[in-house]
Amino acid sequence: MNLWLRVLHLIVASFFRARLDPARDVSHLSFRVWPHDLDTSLHMNNGRYWTLMDLGRADLMIRSGLWRSILKHSWLPVVSAGQIRFRREMKLFQPFALETRILTWFEGQIVIEHRLISKAKDGAPVLSAVALVRVGLYDRRAKNFVSVEQMFDEIGIHAPAPPVPPEVEAFLAAEETLKRAA
């Protein structure tokens, strides 16, 4: 139930927040670790990180205006791969921020970075987790992924794909290796 409350809050708050250019801007969302986010070790459950990252991607879609095209064309947002690196635990009632940004894109796929940032005792920012996710929009009628160019055209964005950073190359190579092994 708590996820639905967070989704509802995200949707309502998006009407009062600035529009995002998904090719350049970073989504910033603030959260707190609640009791229902904990696992038996009394820190945030590893599955909850992935769930909150869904909200970061939703914020990008909503505030960029892409959600209108998703509804209009009945496109389906799909996560095809993900990799996470946990760095610091997050404990009960700890506030943290989720930063979500697009790193690069190709054909019908986008690579997004999620960073969960908490604070050290002295107030300095601490990277608690970082994840890379490969996503796309699937067109059920055409039975293929929507090109990033078409996605961006729908919201009036025209930008070249940024160069692929080394960590993204490694992520995509590992995902391709896993795909061939399965």
C-alpha positions as CSV (number, residue, x, y, z in Angstrom):
1,M,0.0,0.0,0.0
2,N,2.8,2.4,0.8
3,L,4.0,2.3,-2.8
4,W,0.6,3.5,-4.0
5,L,0.7,6.4,-1.6
6,R,4.2,7.3,-2.9
7,V,2.9,7.0,-6.5
8,L,-0.1,9.2,-5.7
9,H,2.2,11.8,-4.0
10,L,4.6,11.7,-7.0
11,I,1.7,12.3,-9.5
12,V,0.2,15.2,-7.5
13,A,3.6,16.8,-6.8
14,S,4.5,16.6,-10.5
15,F,1.9,19.3,-11.3
16,F,3.8,21.7,-9.1
17,R,7.3,20.9,-10.2
18,A,9.3,22.1,-13.2
19,R,9.1,20.3,-16.5
20,L,12.1,18.1,-17.2
21,D,14.1,17.7,-20.3
22,P,14.9,14.0,-20.1
23,A,18.0,14.3,-22.3
24,R,19.7,16.8,-20.0
25,D,17.9,17.1,-16.6
26,V,18.1,15.0,-13.5
27,S,15.0,14.0,-11.5
28,H,15.4,14.6,-7.8
29,L,13.0,12.9,-5.4
30,S,13.2,12.9,-1.6
31,F,12.2,10.0,0.6
32,R,12.6,8.6,4.1
33,V,13.1,4.9,5.1
34,W,9.8,3.8,6.7
35,P,9.2,0.6,8.8
36,H,7.6,-1.2,5.8
37,D,10.8,-0.6,3.8
38,L,12.9,-2.7,6.2
39,D,14.1,-6.3,5.9
40,T,15.0,-8.6,8.8
41,S,18.4,-6.9,9.2
42,L,16.5,-3.7,10.0
43,H,17.8,-1.7,7.0
44,M,16.1,-0.9,3.7
45,N,15.3,-4.1,1.8
46,N,17.2,-4.5,-1.4
47,G,14.0,-5.0,-3.4
48,R,12.7,-1.6,-2.1
49,Y,15.6,0.1,-3.8
50,W,14.4,-1.2,-7.2
51,T,10.8,-0.2,-6.4
52,L,11.8,3.4,-5.5
53,M,13.8,3.6,-8.7
54,D,10.6,2.9,-10.6
55,L,9.3,6.1,-9.1
56,G,12.4,8.0,-10.4
57,R,11.7,6.8,-13.9
58,A,8.0,7.6,-13.5
59,D,9.0,11.2,-12.5
60,L,11.1,11.5,-15.7
61,M,8.1,10.3,-17.8
62,I,5.6,12.5,-16.1
63,R,7.5,15.7,-15.9
64,S,8.9,15.4,-19.4
65,G,5.3,15.0,-20.8
66,L,6.1,11.6,-22.2
67,W,3.3,10.0,-20.2
68,R,0.8,11.6,-22.6
69,S,2.3,9.8,-25.6
70,I,2.5,6.5,-23.6
71,L,-1.2,6.7,-22.9
72,K,-2.1,7.9,-26.4
73,H,-0.2,5.1,-28.2
74,S,-0.7,2.4,-25.5
75,W,3.1,2.0,-25.2
76,L,4.3,-0.1,-22.4
77,P,7.4,0.9,-20.3
78,V,9.7,-2.1,-20.1
79,V,12.9,-2.6,-18.0
80,S,15.1,-5.1,-19.8
81,A,18.1,-5.1,-17.6
82,G,19.4,-3.7,-14.3
83,Q,22.5,-3.8,-12.2
84,I,22.9,-2.3,-8.7
85,R,25.9,-1.6,-6.4
86,F,25.0,-1.2,-2.7
87,R,27.5,1.0,-0.9
88,R,25.9,2.0,2.4
89,E,23.0,0.7,4.3
90,M,20.0,2.9,4.9
91,K,18.3,2.7,8.3
92,L,14.9,3.4,9.7
93,F,13.6,7.0,9.3
94,Q,16.8,8.0,7.4
95,P,16.1,10.6,4.8
96,F,17.6,10.2,1.4
97,A,17.4,11.5,-2.2
98,L,16.9,9.6,-5.4
99,E,18.6,11.1,-8.5
100,T,17.5,9.7,-11.8
101,R,19.1,10.6,-15.2
102,I,19.4,9.3,-18.7
103,L,23.1,8.5,-19.5
104,T,22.7,7.5,-23.1
105,W,20.5,5.9,-25.7
106,F,20.5,3.8,-28.9
107,E,17.8,2.5,-31.2
108,G,14.8,1.8,-28.9
109,Q,16.8,1.6,-25.6
110,I,17.7,4.1,-22.9
111,V,20.3,3.6,-20.2
112,I,19.3,5.3,-16.9
113,E,21.4,5.9,-13.8
114,H,19.8,5.9,-10.4
115,R,21.7,7.2,-7.4
116,L,20.4,7.0,-3.8
117,I,22.1,9.6,-1.7
118,S,21.9,9.8,2.1
119,K,23.9,11.9,4.6
120,A,26.8,11.1,6.8
121,K,26.7,12.1,10.5
122,D,28.6,15.3,9.6
123,G,25.9,16.1,6.9
124,A,28.2,15.3,3.9
125,P,26.4,13.5,1.1
126,V,27.0,9.7,0.9
127,L,26.3,7.5,-2.1
128,S,24.2,4.6,-0.6
129,A,23.5,2.8,-3.9
130,V,24.0,3.3,-7.6
131,A,22.2,1.4,-10.4
132,L,22.1,1.2,-14.1
133,V,18.9,0.2,-15.9
134,R,18.2,-0.4,-19.6
135,V,14.6,0.6,-20.5
136,G,12.4,1.1,-23.5
137,L,8.9,1.7,-24.6
138,Y,7.2,-1.3,-26.2
139,D,4.6,-0.7,-28.9
140,R,2.1,-3.5,-28.6
141,R,0.5,-2.8,-31.9
142,A,3.7,-2.7,-33.9
143,K,5.2,-5.5,-31.7
144,N,8.6,-3.7,-31.4
145,F,10.3,-1.1,-29.3
146,V,9.7,2.6,-30.0
147,S,12.8,4.4,-31.3
148,V,14.2,6.9,-28.9
149,E,14.0,9.5,-31.7
150,Q,10.2,8.9,-31.9
151,M,9.9,9.1,-28.1
152,F,11.8,12.4,-28.0
153,D,9.9,13.8,-31.1
154,E,6.7,13.2,-29.2
155,I,7.8,15.7,-26.5
156,G,9.7,18.1,-28.7
157,I,13.2,17.0,-27.7
158,H,16.0,16.9,-30.3
159,A,19.4,15.8,-28.9
160,P,22.2,13.5,-30.0
161,A,22.9,10.5,-27.8
162,P,25.7,11.3,-25.4
163,P,28.9,9.2,-25.6
164,V,28.6,5.8,-23.9
165,P,30.5,6.0,-20.5
166,P,32.8,3.0,-19.7
167,E,30.5,1.8,-16.9
168,V,27.6,1.6,-19.3
169,E,29.7,-0.3,-21.9
170,A,30.6,-2.8,-19.1
171,F,26.9,-3.0,-18.0
172,L,25.7,-3.6,-21.6
173,A,28.4,-6.2,-22.3
174,A,27.6,-8.1,-19.1
175,E,23.9,-8.0,-19.9
176,E,24.6,-9.3,-23.4
177,T,26.8,-12.1,-22.0
178,L,24.0,-13.1,-19.6
179,K,21.4,-13.0,-22.4
180,R,23.5,-15.4,-24.5
181,A,24.0,-17.8,-21.6
182,A,20.3,-18.1,-20.8
